[in-house]
Amino acid sequence: MTVFAAFDHDEIIDYLKKQVKDGKVFTDEDTLKKHSFSPNVTSEQSGLASAFIEAHSTEDVKGVLKAARKFHIPVITQDQFTSTVVGADGITNSFIISTAKMNKIKEISKADSVAVVEPGVINGDLDKEARKQGMFYAPDPGSRPMSGIGGNAATNAGGMSTVKYGATRDNVLGLKVVLADGRELKLGGRTLKQTFSYDLTHLFVGSEGTLGIITEITVKLMPIPLGTPLMGIAFFEDMGTLAKAVADIRISGVYPTMLEALDAKTIAAIDKLDGTNYSANGGSMLIFQTGCQHKSSRRFVK
Ligand SMILES: Cc1cc2nc3c(=O)[nH]c(=O)nc-3n(C[C@H](O)[C@H](O)[C@H](O)COP(=O)(O)OP(=O)(O)OC[C@H]3O[C@@H](n4cnc5c(N)ncnc54)[C@H](O)[C@@H]3O)c2cc1C
């Protein structure tokens, strides 16, 4: 005999609230609207969630998933909600679980050149803290001042320095994740050399919250290079000539630490926004940074 159970909205929310011991559960319309629909993009796929949960601990994450399992509620994970591809938007009657307030830098180890962070740590804040100790965090999406390391890991975010240091995937060494069934997994570690077994860590990187909820990330930190980097912009006739120049630069022995190519439409948009006149210089623009100049490195030469 099949037994059907029906629960009303209040019963579900009451149960959910009991599972969230450290964080907060919001069901007011303003909060739900704010977190269900991205300000960066509009999509018909998005819908109003029934609860927004601000998780403060891994136990909260497990609790939300327990409630979701019990009532068969879809779960969307959200970090700082800067996504431009609706991956963090709500769907109708879902739970949105936010890891934005799980934002502690747990450790910065100079000796091991790693940082261990909670997902809500802002990319730029981690970089700033690392720099106080002579290191830096390389992945630099344009959203660096406002996106979280958890969101960066879930989207494999990259930026201008990807050409030299790789995207987020290349800088994640280990993860803690909670699966939909509530199990917590510890993946990878804190060493550069991780040579055996399946690379589940990097399966989760870029998985946009579809495989589990990231609750801790161990990332590489790099030593700040000596000297002063050279940064500039160069203009080309079109994207074709720019691409040829980039290929030449990359095999020239000058190792760029940043490259970003902008086409004519993007340059025109910048001109319109900032009142510049870059378009007058050519149909494409390359922002570049090369490694450090030798002059400052001389402090080590006696
Ligand atoms: C001005 C601006 C510039 C940008 N520039 C870049 C850029 O240069 N490069 C780039 O790659 N992107 C860029 N983006 C897009 C966006 O910032 C990145 O995708 C960023 O990594 C998202 O981080 P977030 O903390 O905002 O995550 P959210 O937007 O909250 O979530 C993004 C995705 O990750 C999932 N997710 C979030 N947290 C977790 C978690 N704890 N566990 C599992 N899954 C999770 C979500 O479900 C969603 O699918 C930009 C966005 C803006 C607004």
PDBQT file of the ligand as one rigid body, heavy atoms in Angstrom, charges set to zero:
ROOT
HETATM    1  C1  LIG A 401      30.993  42.680 -11.993  1.00  0.00    +0.000 C 
HETATM    2  C2  LIG A 401      31.171  41.189 -12.160  1.00  0.00    +0.000 A 
HETATM    3  C3  LIG A 401      32.357  40.718 -12.694  1.00  0.00    +0.000 A 
HETATM    4  C4  LIG A 401      32.545  39.336 -12.861  1.00  0.00    +0.000 A 
HETATM    5  N1  LIG A 401      33.730  38.899 -13.376  1.00  0.00    +0.000 NA
HETATM    6  C5  LIG A 401      33.957  37.579 -13.504  1.00  0.00    +0.000 A 
HETATM    7  C6  LIG A 401      35.208  37.108 -14.033  1.00  0.00    +0.000 A 
HETATM    8  O1  LIG A 401      36.102  37.891 -14.361  1.00  0.00    +0.000 OA
HETATM    9  N2  LIG A 401      35.380  35.769 -14.118  1.00  0.00    +0.000 N 
HETATM   10  C7  LIG A 401      34.421  34.877 -13.724  1.00  0.00    +0.000 A 
HETATM   11  O2  LIG A 401      34.658  33.665 -13.804  1.00  0.00    +0.000 OA
HETATM   12  N3  LIG A 401      33.215  35.301 -13.245  1.00  0.00    +0.000 NA
HETATM   13  C8  LIG A 401      32.963  36.615 -13.118  1.00  0.00    +0.000 A 
HETATM   14  N4  LIG A 401      31.751  37.058 -12.642  1.00  0.00    +0.000 N 
HETATM   15  C9  LIG A 401      30.714  36.082 -12.270  1.00  0.00    +0.000 C 
HETATM   16  C10 LIG A 401      30.715  35.724 -10.746  1.00  0.00    +0.000 C 
HETATM   17  O3  LIG A 401      31.247  36.767  -9.977  1.00  0.00    +0.000 OA
HETATM   18  C11 LIG A 401      31.557  34.489 -10.484  1.00  0.00    +0.000 C 
HETATM   19  O4  LIG A 401      30.950  33.381 -11.096  1.00  0.00    +0.000 OA
HETATM   20  C12 LIG A 401      31.743  34.188  -8.992  1.00  0.00    +0.000 C 
HETATM   21  O5  LIG A 401      32.641  33.099  -8.891  1.00  0.00    +0.000 OA
HETATM   22  C13 LIG A 401      30.472  33.853  -8.250  1.00  0.00    +0.000 C 
HETATM   23  O6  LIG A 401      30.761  33.873  -6.848  1.00  0.00    +0.000 OA
HETATM   24  P1  LIG A 401      29.616  34.155  -5.789  1.00  0.00    +0.000 P 
HETATM   25  O7  LIG A 401      30.226  34.081  -4.436  1.00  0.00    +0.000 OA
HETATM   26  O8  LIG A 401      28.910  35.410  -6.073  1.00  0.00    +0.000 OA
HETATM   27  O9  LIG A 401      28.669  32.909  -6.021  1.00  0.00    +0.000 OA
HETATM   28  P2  LIG A 401      27.096  32.883  -6.364  1.00  0.00    +0.000 P 
HETATM   29  O10 LIG A 401      26.783  33.831  -7.460  1.00  0.00    +0.000 OA
HETATM   30  O11 LIG A 401      26.309  33.040  -5.115  1.00  0.00    +0.000 OA
HETATM   31  O12 LIG A 401      26.954  31.368  -6.893  1.00  0.00    +0.000 OA
HETATM   32  C14 LIG A 401      27.532  30.999  -8.116  1.00  0.00    +0.000 C 
HETATM   33  C15 LIG A 401      27.338  29.490  -8.349  1.00  0.00    +0.000 C 
HETATM   34  O13 LIG A 401      28.041  28.750  -7.371  1.00  0.00    +0.000 OA
HETATM   35  C16 LIG A 401      27.166  27.915  -6.624  1.00  0.00    +0.000 C 
HETATM   36  N5  LIG A 401      27.603  27.989  -5.223  1.00  0.00    +0.000 N 
HETATM   37  C17 LIG A 401      27.742  29.123  -4.476  1.00  0.00    +0.000 A 
HETATM   38  N6  LIG A 401      28.206  28.813  -3.254  1.00  0.00    +0.000 NA
HETATM   39  C18 LIG A 401      28.383  27.476  -3.228  1.00  0.00    +0.000 A 
HETATM   40  C19 LIG A 401      28.828  26.570  -2.221  1.00  0.00    +0.000 A 
HETATM   41  N7  LIG A 401      29.186  26.983  -1.001  1.00  0.00    +0.000 N 
HETATM   42  N8  LIG A 401      28.870  25.248  -2.533  1.00  0.00    +0.000 NA
HETATM   43  C20 LIG A 401      28.497  24.807  -3.756  1.00  0.00    +0.000 A 
HETATM   44  N9  LIG A 401      28.065  25.626  -4.743  1.00  0.00    +0.000 NA
HETATM   45  C21 LIG A 401      28.000  26.941  -4.480  1.00  0.00    +0.000 A 
HETATM   46  C22 LIG A 401      25.774  28.495  -6.853  1.00  0.00    +0.000 C 
HETATM   47  O14 LIG A 401      24.776  27.497  -6.726  1.00  0.00    +0.000 OA
HETATM   48  C23 LIG A 401      25.896  29.024  -8.261  1.00  0.00    +0.000 C 
HETATM   49  O15 LIG A 401      25.702  27.974  -9.193  1.00  0.00    +0.000 OA
HETATM   50  C24 LIG A 401      31.523  38.419 -12.489  1.00  0.00    +0.000 A 
HETATM   51  C25 LIG A 401      30.323  38.925 -11.955  1.00  0.00    +0.000 A 
HETATM   52  C26 LIG A 401      30.137  40.270 -11.782  1.00  0.00    +0.000 A 
HETATM   53  C27 LIG A 401      28.843  40.761 -11.199  1.00  0.00    +0.000 C 
ENDROOT
TORSDOF 0
